[in-house]
């Protein structure tokens, strides 16, 4: 069903190109996410992750 919808808007040539690029784009997306966490206030971002959230509790 999805294949038929994509064939109406995009040709089969471009569908194969998109399928070839999806793993590469996913990898760079993960690298970009890790870089974002690394170069920003990582405790602020990782404070929303439930497993890691307990490690940053303030003792005030």
N, C-alpha and C positions, 0 to 999 in steps of 0.2 A: 504494500500500500504506500509506504513512504517512498519507495523507489519510483512508483508511478507519478507521485506528486513532484518529486525532484526532476524527473525526466521532462515534465511539462515546462518547468521554469529554467532548468539548467540542463545542458546536454550531457550525454554519457561520458564524454571526454573529460568534462570538468568534474564530474562525480568521482572518477578514478583519481584525478589530481587531488581532490579534497581528501579522499581516503588515504592517499599516500602522505599527506601533510599532517593529518590528525595526530599521530604519535609525536611528531616533532613539535607541534604547537603545544601539546599537553606537557611535554618535557620542559619547554621554555616557560610555560605558565607556572610550573612548580618552581623552577629556578627563580623566576621573578617574585613569587610569593615568599620564598626563603630569603631573598635579598631584601624585600620590603621589611620583613620581620627583623632582619639583621641590622639594617641601617636606621630603623626607627626605634621608638621606645618599645622594645620587645616585651617587657613586663606588662605594658598596657595592652598589647595585642594578645599575648598568651594568657592574660588574666581571664579571658573568655573561654579558654579550653578547660573543661571540667577537671581533668586529671592533674593538670599542672597548676590550676588555680590555688589549690591549698598550699603550695610551696611558697607563695609570695605573701602570706598573711603578715600584716603589721602587728607588732607587739605593743601597740600604744594603749 
